[in-house]
Amino acid sequence: MKILIELPTWLGDTVMTTPALENLFKAYPTAEVTLLGSYVSTEALKSHPRIQHVWVDHTKSGGFRPWKVYQLAKTIGPHDLAISFRSHFYSKLLLKLTDSKERYLYNKKALSNTPSTTHQVQKYQAFINHITGKSDEPGKLTLPWPIKTFEKATLGINPGATYGSAKRWYPEKFAEVATALADQFDIIIFGGPSEKDIAGDIERMVREKGVKNVTNLAGKTTIPELCSTIGGLDLFITGDSGPMHIAAAYQIPTVAIFGPTKHQETCQWMNPKSLIVRHDLECAPCMKRTCPIKTHACMKEITSQEVIEAVHHLIKQS
């Protein structure tokens, strides 16, 4: 049996599919599995022992996209079962053009009447249960990359959020937190290629306070390296982001700062060593990429002291 799986576009969403994928693999233990998705999503899972083939979807980049989708589908070819964790038109088109026997597309609207406390991991599992006919429960998040070992206790700071600026806390506040904790931890600043500036600002501000044990890895890691490095941390401070879910997969003690997004839906899954810092405002969660009322109060009003206190509580708890 051959199974084609299209992953979500975003890194965090891809990590949240992993409990459902593990149950899918158990349901079809001898299937030949092909992964399809964005570069970051396929990089995260490409070394999983059940994956035989990996295709990166470049159909967005230039040219007539329907034609490029057609070419990709014909290159991938038919499968007995084709599944997409995306609900986009082009995902539906691609699965159809592969001429696969059975095709299933994740439908956000079909799950829109679920309780607000339903986690995205549970939604993905419900989708897979519909396919397998089982009633499996999702387990922990998993990633296939080995854990990096550090000589000293290490704190990770992740100021970025690919989805939009509304999810980002402020560099000067991250710097204040890092400075306050630098006597207990070596500091690593994470970020993607588009987040070099904010990471550089944090590094500069921390060094101006006399902190020397800081390393800036923004834009310098591959996805596997990012996973391995986060997996070796003693503590992680982050916004609602892909790296936050990576930390959950490795059960890293985490303080997550939430503003415009639904914390009950996308918080760390099954990580008991995780705390959320957020303010309960009338305008939040707005689920917007940028603040629609131009105040950004949901993030601006969160103080560095609140996050430091959450860290100390987490350390005591751990």
Secondary structure as UniProt FT lines:
FT   STRAND          2..6
FT   HELIX           11..27
FT   TURN            29..30
FT   STRAND          32..37
FT   HELIX           39..45
FT   TURN            46..47
FT   TURN            49..50
FT   STRAND          51..56
FT   TURN            59..60
FT   HELIX           65..76
FT   STRAND          81..84
FT   HELIX           89..97
FT   TURN            98..99
FT   STRAND          102..105
FT   HELIX           109..111
FT   TURN            112..113
FT   TURN            116..117
FT   HELIX           120..132
FT   STRAND          154..158
FT   TURN            162..163
FT   HELIX           165..167
FT   HELIX           171..181
FT   TURN            182..184
FT   STRAND          186..189
FT   HELIX           193..195
FT   HELIX           196..208
FT   TURN            209..210
FT   STRAND          214..216
FT   TURN            218..219
FT   HELIX           223..231
FT   STRAND          235..239
FT   HELIX           242..249
FT   TURN            250..251
FT   STRAND          254..257
FT   HELIX           263..266
FT   TURN            269..270
FT   TURN            272..273
FT   STRAND          274..277
FT   TURN            282..283
FT   TURN            292..293
FT   HELIX           297..300
FT   HELIX           304..317
//
